Amino acid sequence: MVAALIRDAPIGQVIRYITKNRVLQYPEERPDFQVPAAYTRHARPVPKRLGTNATDESQLEPEGPATEEVVYPDPETILQLEELDTISDEKETELEKLQTARTQHTAKTQISRVGTRTALQKSISRADLEQQFSLASVERGPSRPIEPETLDDGTILVDWYDTDDADNPQNWSFHKKNVVLAQILMYTMGVYMGSAIYSPSIPGVMQRFGVEIGAASLGLSMYVLAYGIGPLLFSPLSEIPIIGRNPPYMISYAIFMVLLVPTALVDNFAGLVVLRFLQGFFGSPCLATGGATLQDVYSLIKLPYVLSLWAFAATCGPALGPIISGFSVAAKNWRWSLWEMLWMNGPIFLSLFFFLPETSSANILLRRAQRLRKLTGDNRLMSQSEIDQANLTARDIAVEALWRPFQLMLLDPSIAFTAVYTAIIYGIFYSFFEAFPLVYNEMYHFNLGELGLTFLSVTVGVILSITWYWWYIYYRVEPSIRANGLGSPERRLIPALFVTFFVPVGLFIFGWSSNPSVHWIVSCIGIVITTIGIFLIIQCIFLYLPLSYPQYAASLFAGNDFTRSALAAGAIHFSYPMFHNMGVDRGVSLLAGLTVGCSIGVYVLFFFGAKLRAKSRFAAK
């Protein structure tokens, strides 16, 4: 596993390039590799390789009758077909039995062994989505070969060799999947910490460059805005099969690392703001593609667990940033927080470089097809992703990246509401970075380090949320899906019907208990309650959207990321004068009132969502 992990990581690909693929070889490049019979049955003979014997015809499976394109049956049909495997028919030849078993199992496994991102892209209708969930819940059976599909023009689609193919990310071991998960979480947390880690440096920036707090806060807001813009570019790039996930990660993260040094050294305010913007932009692939990487590896059934951990990293990153830099900035100077970014992200970058494998099935199968063509000389061997890529134009990429996310929000009221709601609560979350200094520095006289520790209330809220959320998914959602099917997407909003009121309640507690005559722990409890509401609402919406609009999941999240980050960037600037002029109590009450209105919208979406989807041109029918 370690050798394969390193081979598929960026360092392995560099070594393969330098050695011209003589080191860290794939199975197709080794002398002892036998081309699966299914790929040679209708092909010209495999050329003899030096140091090996030509493929022994006796090792090939006998040629079976021609088969039609695989038709994917529903789960009940699959169970019936598996029962037929045990029926012996004396009139059926052994050859027909072999071909029938393979075709039947292929029908089952070609869907069940795909990642979530691919499963969503395959789902045009509600029935498709129901079938994907049903097959994702089927337990893995004995390993069997997978018959490649042959198109009308003779093209043979390169697929996984068998149902337990080690190159399929869905078949990776629990430990290998955890390696990928841990690195994506570290990467996400490292970049997200980079936003608020700057907050304790704002007074020092004001003093050094002689600017007001609104201008000094640009170092925070431009970083946040930039990592909302980045997904519009990096998300479509990672979906191009020949590129895959890792190149956008590594190239952008390397630029991010280089930018950390001049940002910590710059002695010009305009330069500081520009460099912070570029940092956010080149750090954004973790936001743009981190979820896609997890979708490649985990099935539809298990994805909610890992996505909640990814959300934990994204939510706690900004909250932990002020804790890390609060004491050091007070002890040293304002530049210290910017150096801490380098010390924190350097080891993460090295970890990704040495141990993060490529997870895109489209990229893995494309490169497998290239190796098989080189080995066999048969140019009919192609992956589906190669065919799709050949039909992909620059205009298609631009439309998906720059127009589709906004088209969805402008033309579909359900998508527009979820985008606005998540943007508001995300903006409220970032308003804390302006409200907390007013409350805990000025009212309770905390120093910078102690102020940073108050952000632990956010982390406590997220931990409590995940604990309950995992219980709910495991004991309520999974059994329901297995027993009754997926059901309507609105079922994913059930927790939001209750926790949507946590946000205004927690905000009212925070705003009206922020008084020197009230113990500071009361206001922190309000933040915990608000965080529980924010976290669980976002989880519900992020499950609702791809189930309602499966084919447009990538564009949905890119558009949602942009609107959230844009409003959060604005909140950083309007919240300080609002709190300063209105007072924290009234200012927070205004924000709480907005969330009460959005809470009503959640109920509208739950009860009338089906009617809205029926009128939508984008929803799965």
N, C-alpha and C positions, 0 to 999 in steps of 0.2 A: 504494500500500500504506500509506503514512504517513497519508493522509487517512482511509482506512478504519480504521486502527489508532486514531487519535485519536477518530474518530466513535464507535467501540464502547467506548472507555475511559470511565471516570466523568466526566472533564472534558467529553468530547464529549456525553454525555447531559445534563449540566447546561446546556451551550450550546444544545442542541436544545430543552430545556424553556423556557429563557429566551426564545428566538427563535421559539417555537411551531413548531418543526421546519422553519423556513425556511433554516437553515444546517446544513451537514453532513447532507444528505439521503440517505436510502436510495434505491436504484433505483426502487422503487415510488412514491416521492414526486416524482420528476422528470417534467417535462412530456413528455419524449421516450420514456418507458417504455412498452413494448408488453407487455401481459399475455400470457404464454405461451398458445398456442392450447389446450393441454390443459386450462386453467382456464376457458376461455370456450366450449368446445365444447358443453356442455350447460347453459350459463348464459344468463341474459337479456343483452341487449347491454350492452357497457361504456359508461357515460355519457360524453358528450363533455366534454372538459376545456377550460377557457379557454386560448386560444393554441395549440391543437393540433387536428388533424383527427381525426375519429372513426376508430377502428381500421379499416383497409382490409381488407374481407373477403378480398380476393385474397391478403393476406399470411398469412391463417390457413391452417393445414393442413387438408385435407379431412377430414370426419368419418369415422372408421373404425367398424367394427362394435363392438358392445358387448363388453366383456371381463370375464372372471371375475376374482375377487380374485387378486392375484399369488401364485403358489405358488413357494417358493424351492427350486430343485433342488439336488442335491448337486453338488460340483465336476465330477464326470465328466459329468453331464448338461449342465452349463454349457458344457463344452468341445464336447460334441456339438452343442448348439444353435448355438454360434458357427460351427461347421463348416457348419451348414445355411444360414448367411447367404450362403455362396458358391455355393449350388446354385440354379440358375435353373429355375423351373417355368413353362412357357409358359401353363398354365391358370390360374395365380394372378394376380390383378389387381395393379396397382401399389399400389392402396390397401391391400390385404391384406398386401403385403410390408412396407409402412411400419409398419402396426400390429404385425405379427409381430416385426419387428426391435426396436421400442420395448419391447414386452412382455418379450421375451427379455432385453434388456439391463437392463430394470428389475429383473427377477428377480435378476440378478447384482449390480447396483450398490446396491440399497437396503440390502443387508446389508454389503457390503464398504466402504461409505463412511460407516460409523458409528464413533464413538469407542469406546474399550474399555469405558467404563462402560455405554453403551447395549448393546454387544454382550453383555456379561455378563448384563444384565437380560433380554435376549431369549432366553437360553439356559436352557431348562428341563431338557433332557436332555443326556446325553453327546454324542449325535449333533448336537445344536444347536451345542454348543461346538466340536466337530470342524469343523463347517461354517464357523463364524465364523473359526477359525484358517486354514482353507484359503482362504477368500475374502480374508482380510486379507493373504495372501501373494501374491495375484494382482497382476501388474504393471498399472499404470494404462494403459488403452487410449485410443482417440480419444474426444473428448467427444461425448456424445449426450444428448438430452433425456430426462428421467425422467417417466414417465406417473404422475400422481397416482392413488391408489386411491380408488374410490367405494364407500361403505358402503351397506348395504341400505336405510337411511333416506334416501339421497340425499346424505349428507354427503360433501364432496370433501376428502380429506386433503391439506393443503398440505405439500409436500415440497421438497427441493432442486430447482431448475429443471433442472439437468443434472448430469452426472457430475463436472464440473469447477467446480461452483458455488463462487464465491469466498467466499461467506458460510459455507460448511461448514468448520469448524475442521480437519477431516481434509485439506482441500485447500489449506490455507494454505501459503505458501512456507516453505522451510527457514529463512529468516532471520526471518520473522514468528513461527514456532514457537519459534525460539531466544530471541526477545524475551520471550515468555511464560515459557519455561523459566528464563531468567536471573532474571526478576523473582520467580518463585515460590521459586527457590533463595535469593535475597537476603532475601526476606521470612521464609522458614523459618529461615535462619541467624541473622537479626537477633533473632527472638523466642526461639529456643533459646539464643542467647548470653546472653539476659537471665536465665536461670536461674543458671548458674555464675559469671557475671560478679560476682555478689554475694559469692562465697566469700571473696576476699581482704578483704572488708569486715567479716567476722564478728568478728575481734578488736576492731575499732573499735566495732562495735555493742555488744559485751559491756562495753567500757569506758565508753561514753557512757551506756548505760541501766542498767548494773549488773546484767546478767543472765548466767546461765550459758550455756555453749556449746550446750546442748540447746535452750534458748529462742532464742538468737541464730540457730540454724540454721533456725528456722521461716521466716525470710525466703527461704530456698532451697526448703525442702520444700513450703510452701504454694503457691509459684509452680509447682512441678512437679505437685502434685496438681491445681491448677486447670486447667492445660492438658491434663489427662486428662479432666476433667469437661466442659470446653467442647465437645468433639466430639459429645457426646450431644445437645446443642442445635443447634449450628451445622451439623453434617453433614446432618440432615434438612431444615433450612431451605433449604440450598443446592440440595436436590433438588426443591423446589417450583418448577414451571416459571415462574410469574409472577415469582419472586424471582431465581433464577439464582445464579451464583457471586459476582459482584462486590459486590452490596449487603452480604452478611455480611462480606466482606473489608473493605470501606471503612469501614462504620459502626463495626465492632468495633475496627479498627485506629486509627481516629480517637480513640475513647475510650481505647484503649491509650496513644496519644501524649499525651493530656491528663493521664492518670494519672501519667506519668513525672515531671511537674513537682512535684506535691505529695509524691510518694514521696521525691524527692531533698531536699525541704525539711522534711518532717515531723519533729517533735521529741517524738514520743510513740511508745513501742515498740509498743503495741497497734495504733496507726494505721499504723505501718510494716508490720506483718504483714498487716493487712487490705488495704492498698494493694498489697502484693506479690501477694496472692491474686487480687485483681481484675485486676492486670496479666496474670497467667498465664491467667486466664479469657478476657479479651478479646483476648489474643494467640493464642489456640488455633485460630482458623479456618485458619491455615496448616497445622496438624496435621490438622484435621478435613477440609479441602477441598482442600489443596494437591495431594494425590495425585489427587483427582477431576478437578481442572483439567487435569492432565497426561493423565489417561485420556480426557478429551474431545478432546484434540488429537492424541495419538499412537495408532497402531494396536496391536493385540494383539501383533504381531511385534516392534515396536520399543519397546514400553513398558518391558521390563526395563532397558534402557540408561538411560532418563531417571529411572526410579524409583530406580536405584542412585545417581544424582547427587543426587536429592532426599534419599535416606537419608544420603548424604555430608554434605549441609548440616545435617541433623538430628543426626548423630552428632558432627560436628566443631564445631558451634555451642557446645555446653557445654564442649568441650575448649579452644576458643579464647578463651572468656570470661575465664578466669583470666589468660591471657597478656596480654589487652588491659588488664585492670584491675590486675594485680599490681604493676607498676612505678608506676603513677599513684597508687594508694592509698598505697603506701609513701612516695611523694614529697609527696603532698598530705594527704588525709584519707579516711575511710571513705565519705563521700558522693560521692566522685569517680566511683566505679563506676556509681552511679545516674544521674549526669549523662551519663556516656558512653553510656548506653542511649538518651538523647534525641538526642545527636549522631549516633548510628549509625542509628537508626530513622527520623529525620526525612527524610533524602534518599530512603530506601526508600519511605516513604509517598508522597512527591511523585511518585516514579517510577510507582508503582501508579496514582495518581490521573490521571496524564497519559497513560500508555502501556499499561495492562493491559486488553485487550479482553475482552468477555464470551465465554466458551467453551462454555457449556451449549447443546447443540443444541436441547433442549426449549424453552429460553427464546428462542433465535434464531428458531425456526420459529413459536412462538406469536406473537411480535411481527410476523413476516412475514404470518401469517394475518390479524392485525388490520389491517395496512396494505392487504392485498388486499381485505378486506371493505369497507373505507372507499373504496377505489378503484372497485370493481365494483358495490357495493351488494348483493352476493350473500352472504347469511348462511350459505349452505351450506359456504362455505370455512372450514375449521377445521383446526388442527393436532391431531395425536394427543395431544400433551401437554395441550392445552386440554380434550379429552374426559376424559383421565385426571384432570386437576386438578378437573374438575367433580364427579367421583365421590370426591374425596379429602375426608375429614372430619378434624376436630381429633382425634378418637379414633384414627384411623389414624396420624396423625403422632406422637401420644404413644406409641402402641404400638411403632412403629418406632424411636423415639428412646430410650425409657426401658425397654422390656421386651424387645424383640427381641434386643439384644446379649447380655443376661444369659440369656434363654431358650436361645439357641444354646449358650452355655457350659455351662449346667446340664444340658441334655438330650443333648448330643453329646460323647462322650468325646474324640474327636479334636480338636475345637475347644477343649475344656477343657484338654487337654494342651498344645497350642500356646500358649494364653493363659498358662498357668502357666510354661511354659519361657521364653517371651520376657519375662515379668515378672521371672523370677529373674535372667536375664542382664542385663536393664535395671537391676534393682536393684543388681547387682554393679557395673555401670558407674558408677552414682551413688555407690556406696560408696567409689570412688576419691577423691572430693572430701573424704572424711574420712580415708582412709588416707594419701594423699599428704603432707599436712602432718606427720603423725606420722613418716613415713619421711624426707622430704627436708628438713623444717625441723629436726626434733629429732635425727635421726641424722646427716644430712649437712650440717646448718647452712646450708641455702640461705635466701636472703631471699625476700620475697614474689614479686618479679619472676622470680627464678631458679626458684622453685617452679612458677610459671605455665608456664615453658618446658618443664617435664617433661611437661606435657599434650600437647606436640607428638608424643609417642610414639603417642598415639591417632590423630592425623592421619596419621602415617606408616603405621600399620596399615590405615587405611581406604583410603589411596591404593594400597597393595599389593593389597588385596582387590579394589578396582574393576578394577585392571589385569588380574588373573587372571580375574575374573568376566566382563568383556567378552570376553576371549579365549574363554572357555568357551561363552558364549552364541553368539558369532559362528561359531565353528568346530565346535561340537558340537551345540548345541540347535537353532539355525535349520536347518541341513542335515537334521537328523533329523526335524523337523516337516514340512519340505517333502517329504521322501522317504517317511516312514512315517506321517505324521499326528501328532496331538497325543500320543497314548498316555495312559497312566494318570497322574493327578496325582502319584502317588508318585515318578515319574521326576524331578520337580522337586526332590526331597529328596536326590538322589544326592550332590551336593557336601557336604551336611550330614553324611552318613555319615562323612566323613573329618575335616572341620573341627570337628565337635562336640567332639573331644578336644583341640582347640587351646585351648579355654577353660580346662579344669582344668590342662593342662600349663603354660600361660602364667601362671595364678594361682599355681601351686606355685613357679615360677621367681621371680615377683615377691615372694611371701611369704617364701621362705627365703633369698633373696639380699639382702633389705633388712637390711643389717648394715654398720656402718661399716668393717668389715674387707674388704668386697666392694665393688668399684667400682660407683658408682651406675648406670652404663650397663647393667649386667646386669639390674637390676630393670626398667629401661625396655624392654629387649628382651622381658622377660616380658609387659609391657603390650602391646607390639606384637603378640605372638603371640595374646594373649587377644582383642585388638580384631579381628584377622582372623577368629577364630572367631565372635565376637559378630555382626559385620557380615554375614558370609556365611550364618550360620544364619537371621538375620532375613530376608535376601533370599530364601532358599529357602522359608521358611514363608509369606512374603507372596506368593509365587507359587503355592504349594500351596493355600492357603485359597480364593482366588477361583476356581481351577480345580475345586475339589471342591464348592464351594457358590456358584456364580456369581450366583444371584439374591439372595443375602444378603451380597454383598461389602461394601456400605457399613456394614451393621450389624456384620459381623465385625470390621472395622477399628476401628469406634467402641468396641466392647467390648474389643478388644485394647489400644487406646490407654489406656482407663481402667484396666485391670488393671496395665499396665506402669507407668503414672504413679503409681498408688496404692502399689504395692510400692516403687517408687523413692523416693517421699516417706517411706515408713517406713524404708527402708534408710539414708537420711540421718541418721535419729535413732538407730537401733539399732547402726549400724556403729561409731560413735565409742566408745561404752562397751564394745562387744565387742572392738575392737582394743586399747583402752586396758587392759582387764582381762585378756584372753587373750594379748595380744601380736599384732603384725601377722602373724607367721608362722602361729600357730595359728588366728587369726581368718580369715585368707585361706584356710587349708587347709579350714576348715569350709565356706566358700562353694564351694571347688573340689569338695568331696565332693558337694554338692548338684547341681552340674553333671554329675558323673559319673553320678549316678542319672538325670538327664534325658537323658544321651547314650544310655543303654539305651532310654529311651522313643522316641528318634528311630528306632532300629532296629525297635522294635515297630510304630511308625507306618508305616515303609517296607514291612515284610513283611506286616502284617495290615491295612493301611489300606483295602484294597479290601473286606474283609469288614466292617470297621466302617462304611464308607460305605454298603454294601448294607443295613445295619440302620438307617441314619439317616433320619429323616423330612425332613431339610433338604438332603441331598446330591443333585446331579444324577444321575438314574438312567440 
